Amino acid sequence: MSFSDSTPLTTADVLKRVRTLEITARRLVNDTFAGQYSSTFKGRGMEFSEVREYLPGDDVRAIDWNVTARTGHPYIKKFVEERELTILFLVDASRSLRFGTRSQLKAELAAEITAVLAFSALANNDKTGLVLFSDRVEKYIPPRKSRGHILRLVRDVLEFTPQNQGTSLKSALDFVSHVQRRRAVVFLISDFMDDGYQRPLAIAQRRHDLIAVPVEDRWEKNLPARGRWLLEDAETGRVRVVNAPREGRAFARAQIERRNQLDTTFRRAGVDSIYVETGRPYTPSFFRFFRERAKRMH
């Protein structure tokens, strides 16, 4: 069982974990994950290629009226399917991610999700980049394509120590809206223990294909049935004693309400979500997401 952990990893520990995550990710990618990824995200956009003279039978809606006016002859715009996507991972590096109760910290699960999606992107010839944030953007790695680049991303998610402890989803979303001009697929991986980010979330979704990946732990939803527990807010340091038998139900109801509010926020912003939980398989959640997207696309 793991709890909050602020102990820095040694270089050997990090390299071992990165290698383990690479093996796990490549196995999942080979076992159809990359195919599901490709069918979900490929063909989502069309990129301008050139103009050519209008031919009988062409779609008149494709006429480029500016070129037609300049030349005196009708021309149409040609588009090709975008073959290369840019995938950006916005990963929460705040202290609340250094918590877990099923032999896995939320930060470790975030790193594994990043690895699987990044290797799926590489298999489909897509670029991947990373934004690590706390209550400000702590690190940005521009999108590139290579195995070594992906291993660097995964290593940074695992070992990065932020200067600040808090969470500002707004800062991360504003940063991406400014730094990434072309449309990208953006995975926002966080426990979403923040507020005031609703408007930046909607703006980022209009500019990009934004997918929220809330990372959860069972004790954040339900307290143990017995005992008195000292709870500490990892980001503020505030502590309180909770009597589980007496306060457990109220705590569970509050977490259900928090989940409902989160779902409402995503729905209003038009953002898809994939909930994952430490110590539990996450592939069913991703495959369900892929299936639902496939239905909407056809």
C-alpha positions in Angstrom: 0.0 0.0 0.0 1.3 3.4 -0.9 0.5 6.8 0.6 1.7 10.3 -0.1 5.4 10.1 -1.2 7.7 13.0 -1.6 10.9 11.0 -1.5 13.0 11.7 -4.6 13.7 8.7 -6.9 17.3 7.7 -7.6 18.5 7.8 -11.1 18.6 3.9 -11.1 15.0 3.8 -9.8 13.8 6.2 -12.6 15.5 4.3 -15.4 14.1 1.0 -14.1 10.6 2.4 -14.0 10.9 4.0 -17.4 12.0 0.7 -18.9 9.2 -1.1 -17.2 6.7 1.4 -18.5 8.1 1.2 -22.0 7.6 -2.6 -22.0 4.1 -2.2 -20.7 3.2 0.5 -23.2 4.7 -1.4 -26.2 2.8 -4.5 -25.3 -0.5 -2.6 -25.1 0.3 -0.7 -28.3 1.0 -4.0 -30.1 -2.2 -5.5 -28.7 -4.5 -3.2 -30.8 -4.2 -0.1 -28.7 -2.4 1.7 -31.5 -5.1 0.6 -33.9 -7.9 2.0 -31.7 -5.9 5.2 -31.3 -5.5 5.5 -35.1 -9.1 4.9 -35.9 -10.2 7.5 -33.3 -7.9 10.4 -34.2 -6.8 9.9 -37.8 -8.9 11.6 -40.5 -10.2 14.1 -38.0 -8.9 17.1 -40.0 -8.2 18.3 -43.5 -5.2 20.3 -44.5 -5.1 22.8 -47.4 -2.9 21.5 -50.2 -3.2 23.7 -53.3 -5.6 25.4 -55.8 -6.4 24.1 -59.3 -8.6 25.1 -62.1 -12.3 24.2 -61.7 -13.4 21.1 -63.8 -16.9 20.1 -64.7 -18.3 18.0 -61.8 -16.2 19.6 -59.1 -18.0 20.7 -55.9 -18.8 24.4 -56.3 -18.5 24.8 -52.6 -14.8 24.3 -53.0 -14.3 27.3 -55.3 -11.7 29.7 -54.1 -13.4 33.0 -54.8 -10.3 35.1 -54.1 -8.1 33.3 -56.7 -11.1 33.1 -59.1 -11.5 36.9 -58.9 -7.8 37.6 -59.5 -7.4 35.2 -62.5 -10.8 35.6 -64.1 -11.1 31.8 -64.2 -12.8 29.5 -61.6 -10.3 27.7 -59.2 -11.1 25.3 -56.4 -9.2 24.5 -53.2 -7.7 21.1 -52.8 -7.4 19.5 -49.3 -5.6 16.4 -48.1 -6.2 14.4 -45.0 -3.8 15.4 -42.2 -1.5 12.4 -41.8 0.5 13.7 -38.9 -1.1 14.8 -35.7 0.4 16.7 -32.7 -0.3 15.1 -29.4 0.2 17.2 -26.3 0.2 15.9 -22.7 -0.7 18.4 -20.0 0.3 16.5 -16.9 -0.4 17.7 -13.3 2.9 17.7 -11.3 1.4 19.1 -8.1 1.9 17.4 -4.8 -1.6 15.8 -4.7 -0.5 13.5 -7.5 2.1 12.0 -5.1 -0.5 9.9 -3.4 -1.9 6.4 -3.9 -3.2 3.5 -1.8 -3.0 0.5 -4.2 0.7 0.1 -4.6 0.7 2.9 -7.2 0.9 6.7 -6.9 -1.4 8.8 -9.0 1.8 10.3 -10.6 2.9 6.8 -11.6 -0.4 6.1 -13.2 -0.2 9.5 -15.1 3.3 8.4 -16.4 1.9 5.1 -17.6 -1.0 6.7 -19.4 1.4 9.1 -21.0 3.7 6.3 -22.1 0.9 4.2 -23.7 -0.6 7.1 -25.6 2.8 8.4 -26.6 4.0 5.1 -28.0 0.6 4.8 -29.8 1.3 8.2 -31.3 4.7 7.1 -32.4 3.3 4.0 -34.1 1.1 6.3 -36.1 3.9 8.7 -37.0 2.5 11.5 -34.8 4.5 14.0 -32.7 4.2 14.3 -28.9 5.0 17.1 -26.5 4.7 17.6 -22.8 3.6 20.4 -20.4 4.2 19.8 -16.7 2.4 22.2 -14.4 1.7 22.9 -10.7 0.1 26.3 -10.0 2.1 27.5 -12.9 3.7 25.9 -16.0 6.9 24.2 -14.7 8.3 22.7 -17.9 7.5 22.5 -21.6 9.0 20.0 -24.0 8.0 20.8 -27.7 6.5 18.0 -29.8 8.9 15.6 -31.6 9.0 12.1 -32.9 11.4 9.5 -31.6 11.6 6.7 -29.1 14.2 8.6 -27.1 11.9 11.6 -27.0 9.1 9.6 -25.6 11.3 8.0 -22.9 12.4 11.5 -21.9 8.7 12.6 -21.6 7.9 9.5 -19.4 11.0 10.1 -17.3 10.1 13.7 -16.7 6.6 12.8 -15.6 8.0 10.3 -13.1 10.9 12.2 -11.6 10.1 15.9 -12.0 10.0 17.9 -8.8 8.0 21.1 -9.2 9.0 24.3 -7.6 5.5 24.9 -6.4 3.0 22.5 -4.8 -0.4 23.8 -5.8 -2.6 23.3 -8.9 -3.7 25.7 -11.6 -5.4 24.1 -14.5 -6.1 27.6 -15.9 -2.3 28.3 -16.2 -1.7 25.1 -18.1 -4.7 25.6 -20.5 -3.9 29.2 -21.1 -0.3 28.2 -21.9 -1.3 25.6 -24.5 -3.8 28.0 -26.1 -0.9 30.4 -26.7 2.0 28.1 -27.5 0.2 25.6 -29.8 -1.1 27.5 -32.8 -2.1 24.5 -34.9 -4.9 22.2 -33.8 -3.6 19.4 -31.6 -5.0 16.5 -29.6 -4.5 17.5 -26.0 -4.7 15.0 -23.1 -5.2 16.8 -19.7 -4.0 14.4 -17.0 -4.8 15.6 -13.5 -6.8 14.9 -10.4 -8.7 18.1 -11.1 -8.4 19.3 -7.5 -8.8 22.9 -8.6 -11.4 25.4 -9.6 -11.8 28.5 -11.7 -10.6 26.7 -14.9 -14.0 26.3 -16.7 -13.6 29.1 -19.2 -10.0 28.3 -20.2 -11.2 24.6 -20.6 -13.9 25.7 -23.1 -11.5 27.9 -25.0 -8.8 25.2 -25.2 -11.5 22.8 -26.5 -12.5 25.1 -29.3 -8.9 25.4 -30.5 -7.9 21.8 -29.9 -9.3 18.3 -29.5 -9.1 18.3 -25.6 -9.6 15.1 -23.6 -9.7 15.1 -19.8 -8.1 12.2 -18.0 -9.1 12.5 -14.3 -6.7 10.4 -12.1 -8.4 9.0 -9.0 -7.6 6.9 -5.9 -10.2 4.9 -4.0 -9.5 6.6 -0.7 -10.4 9.9 -2.3 -13.9 8.6 -3.0 -14.5 6.4 0.1 -12.8 6.4 3.5 -12.0 3.0 5.2 -15.0 1.7 7.2 -13.3 1.9 10.6 -10.9 4.1 12.5 -9.9 7.7 13.0 -7.8 9.1 10.2 -5.6 12.2 10.0 -6.1 13.7 6.6 -3.7 16.2 5.2 -4.2 18.5 2.1 -1.0 17.7 0.2 -0.9 21.1 -1.4 -1.8 23.4 1.5 -0.7 21.3 4.4 -4.0 21.7 6.3 -4.9 18.7 8.4 -8.1 17.4 10.0 -9.1 14.3 12.0 -11.9 12.2 10.5 -13.9 9.6 12.4 -14.6 7.1 9.5 -17.7 5.5 10.9 -19.4 8.8 11.7 -18.2 10.9 8.8 -17.6 8.3 6.1 -21.0 8.6 4.5 -20.9 12.4 4.3 -17.4 12.2 2.8 -18.6 9.7 0.2 -21.6 11.9 -0.7 -19.3 14.9 -1.1 -17.1 13.0 -3.5 -20.0 11.9 -5.6 -21.1 15.5 -5.8 -17.6 16.5 -6.8 -17.7 13.9 -9.6 -21.1 15.1 -10.8 -19.8 18.7 -10.9 -16.7 17.6 -12.8 -18.9 15.7 -15.4 -21.1 18.8 -15.8 -18.0 21.0 -16.4 -16.7 18.6 -19.1 -20.1 18.4 -20.7 -20.6 22.1 -20.9 -17.1 22.6 -22.4 -17.7 19.8 -24.9 -14.7 17.9 -23.5 -14.6 14.1 -23.5 -13.3 12.4 -20.3 -11.6 9.1 -19.4 -11.5 8.4 -15.7 -8.7 6.2 -14.4 -7.9 4.9 -10.9 -4.7 3.8 -9.3 -4.3 0.0 -9.0 -7.1 -0.8 -11.5 -6.9 -1.6 -15.2 -7.4 1.5 -17.3 -7.7 -0.1 -20.7 -11.5 -0.7 -20.4 -12.0 3.0 -19.9 -9.9 3.9 -22.9 -11.5 1.3 -25.2 -15.0 2.6 -24.1 -13.8 6.1 -25.0 -12.6 4.8 -28.4 -15.9 3.0 -29.1 -18.0 6.1 -28.2 -15.9 8.3 -30.4 -16.1 5.9 -33.3 -19.9 5.9 -33.0 -20.0 9.7 -33.2 -17.7 9.7 -36.2 -19.9 7.4 -38.3 
